[in-house]
């Protein structure tokens, strides 16, 4: 398998990219749900995290594109080419969705500013008051952003708890399987012991019968010769 200098094999980079794709897609869905469920709310930290992960995946695609070309076997080379292209298409789609979200947020900010300026002009208020209206809306959006961060933290905590429950369930299943294996082994051992005991009794009676027949034959021979 092709390998990067100081990096990893093509397979390792591909698996890491797929895991990162799944996490990025989930984060983007949470960001869009937050946007559409509560217009005006945004999470810059989550947007930055998604953008960072997208850049990392794109960088991995560049590395994988270089690695699959160095594979000697043509069938394997064609297979990895399709895999890498699929990852590249998926990350491009995620980047496009994030760009659209960012553009919508910027448009809302621009509209809010223009609306505040329009209100200020229509009422003949000073530019200071216009800026104060805009600042009030910005404060409201900042408060909404903090609320979204708290929701994200609660979501992450819930995911971590569910993951722990899943690990404990798997551990219990493994313990149950081991207990069943031990029980089956014990049942088999008891059956073998009973079979050995039965065979031992049969062998003992065969030995006693043989000894009795031997005594009878020797006695009959002795009587016949005397």
C-alpha positions in Angstrom: 0.0 0.0 0.0 1.3 3.5 -0.9 2.5 5.6 2.0 3.1 9.3 2.6 6.3 10.5 4.1 5.6 11.2 7.8 1.9 10.6 7.2 0.3 7.2 6.8 -0.9 4.7 4.3 -3.5 5.6 1.7 -6.0 3.4 3.5 -5.4 5.1 6.8 -5.7 8.6 5.3 -8.9 7.5 3.5 -10.5 6.1 6.7 -9.6 9.2 8.7 -11.1 11.4 5.9 -14.4 9.3 5.9 -14.7 9.7 9.7 -14.1 13.4 9.5 -16.6 13.7 6.7 -19.3 12.1 8.8 -18.6 14.4 11.7 -18.5 17.5 9.5 -21.8 16.6 7.8 -23.5 16.1 11.2 -22.1 19.5 12.4 -23.3 21.3 9.3 -26.7 19.8 9.7 -26.8 21.1 13.3 -25.8 24.5 12.1 -28.5 24.6 9.5 -31.1 23.4 11.9 -30.1 26.1 14.3 -30.4 28.7 11.5 -33.8 27.7 10.2 -35.4 26.9 13.5 -34.4 30.3 15.0 -33.8 32.9 12.3 -31.0 35.3 13.3 -29.2 32.7 15.4 -25.7 31.6 14.4 -22.7 29.8 15.8 -19.4 31.3 14.6 -17.4 28.7 16.5 -19.2 25.8 14.9 -18.9 27.4 11.5 -15.2 27.9 12.0 -14.8 24.2 13.2 -16.6 23.0 10.1 -14.5 25.1 7.8 -11.3 23.8 9.5 -12.4 20.2 9.1 -13.3 20.8 5.4 -9.8 22.3 4.8 -8.3 19.2 6.5 -10.3 16.8 4.3 -9.4 18.8 1.2 -5.7 18.6 2.2 -6.1 14.8 2.7 -7.6 14.5 -0.8 -4.5 16.1 -2.3 -2.3 13.6 -0.5 -4.6 10.7 -1.5 -4.6 11.8 -5.1 -0.8 11.7 -5.1 -0.7 8.3 -3.4 -3.2 6.4 -5.5 -1.3 7.3 -8.7 1.8 5.5 -7.3 -0.1 2.1 -6.9 1.3 -0.5 -9.4 -1.8 -2.6 -9.9 -4.2 -1.0 -12.4 -7.4 -2.5 -10.8 -6.3 -1.2 -7.4 -5.3 2.1 -8.8 -8.7 2.5 -10.5 -10.5 1.5 -7.3 -8.7 4.1 -5.2 -9.2 6.7 -7.8 -13.0 6.3 -7.5 -12.8 6.3 -3.7 -10.7 9.5 -3.6 -12.9 11.3 -6.2 -16.0 10.4 -4.1 -14.5 11.9 -0.9 -13.5 15.0 -2.9 -17.1 15.4 -4.3 -18.6 15.0 -0.8 -16.3 17.6 0.8 -16.9 20.0 -2.1 -20.6 19.6 -1.5 -20.1 20.4 2.2 -18.0 23.4 1.4 -20.7 24.7 -0.9 -23.4 24.3 1.8 -21.2 26.1 4.3 -20.5 29.0 1.9 -24.3 29.3 1.3 -24.9 29.4 5.1 -22.2 32.1 5.5 -23.6 34.2 2.7 -27.1 34.0 4.3 -25.7 35.1 7.6 -23.9 38.0 6.0 -27.0 39.0 4.1 -29.0 39.1 7.3 -26.4 41.2 9.0 -26.4 43.6 6.1 -30.2 43.8 6.0 -30.3 44.5 9.7 -27.9 47.3 9.3 -29.8 48.8 6.4 -33.0 48.5 8.3 -31.6 50.3 11.3 -30.2 53.1 9.1 -33.6 53.4 7.3 -35.4 53.7 10.6 -33.0 56.3 11.7 -33.5 58.4 8.6 -37.3 58.1 8.6 -37.5 59.3 12.2 -34.9 62.0 11.7 -32.7 60.6 14.4 -29.0 61.0 14.7 -26.5 58.6 13.3 -25.5 57.8 16.9 -29.0 56.4 17.5 -28.9 54.4 14.3 -25.7 52.8 15.4 -27.3 52.1 18.8 -30.2 50.2 17.1 -27.7 48.2 15.1 -25.7 47.5 18.3 -28.8 46.3 20.1 -29.5 43.8 17.3 -25.9 42.7 17.3 -26.2 42.2 21.1 -29.3 40.1 20.6 -27.5 38.0 18.0 -24.6 37.5 20.3 -26.9 36.4 23.0 -28.5 33.9 20.6 -25.0 32.7 19.6 -24.2 32.0 23.3 -27.4 30.1 23.6 -26.6 28.0 20.6 -23.2 27.2 22.1 -24.9 26.0 25.2 -27.1 23.8 23.1 -24.1 22.4 21.2 -22.4 21.6 24.5 -25.6 19.9 25.8 -25.8 17.9 22.5 -22.1 16.9 22.8 -22.7 15.8 26.4 -25.7 13.7 25.3 -23.7 12.1 22.5 -20.9 11.2 25.0 -23.3 9.7 27.4 -25.0 7.6 24.7 -21.5 6.5 23.6 -20.7 5.3 27.1 -24.0 3.5 27.3 -23.2 1.8 24.0 -19.8 0.7 25.2 -21.3 -0.7 28.5 -23.9 -2.6 26.5 -21.2 -4.1 24.2 -19.2 -5.0 27.3 -22.2 -6.7 28.9 -22.9 -8.6 25.6 -19.3 -9.8 25.5 -19.5 -10.9 29.2 -22.8 -12.8 28.4 -21.2 -14.6 25.5 -18.2 -15.6 27.6 -20.6 -16.9 30.3 -22.5 -18.9 27.7 -19.2 -20.3 26.4 -18.2 -21.3 29.9 -21.6 -22.9 30.5 -21.4 -24.8 27.3 -17.9 -26.0 28.1 -19.0 -27.1 31.6 -22.0 -29.0 30.1 -19.7 -30.7 27.6 -17.2 -31.6 30.3 -19.9 -33.2 32.5 -21.1 -35.3 29.5 -17.5 -36.4 28.8 -17.0 -37.3 32.5 -20.2 -39.4 32.5 -19.1 -41.2 29.4 -15.7 -42.0 30.9 -17.4 -43.3 34.1 -19.7 -45.5 32.0 -16.8 -46.8 30.0 -14.8 -47.5 33.1 -17.7 -49.6 34.6 -18.0 -51.5 31.4 -14.2 -52.1 31.3 -14.3 -53.3 35.0 -17.1 -55.8 34.2 -15.2 -57.1 31.2 -12.1 -57.6 33.3 -14.0 -59.4 36.0 -15.7 -61.6 33.4 -12.4 -62.4 31.7 -10.9 -63.3 35.0 -13.8 -65.6 35.9 -13.6 -67.3 32.5 -9.9 -67.8 32.9 -10.3 -69.4 36.3 -13.0 -71.7 34.9 -10.9 -72.7 31.9 -7.8 -73.4 34.1 -9.9 -75.5 36.5 -11.5 -77.5 33.7 -8.1 -78.1 32.2 -6.7 -79.2 35.5 -9.6 -81.6 36.1 -9.3 -83.1 32.6 -5.6 -83.7 33.0 -6.0 -85.3 36.4 
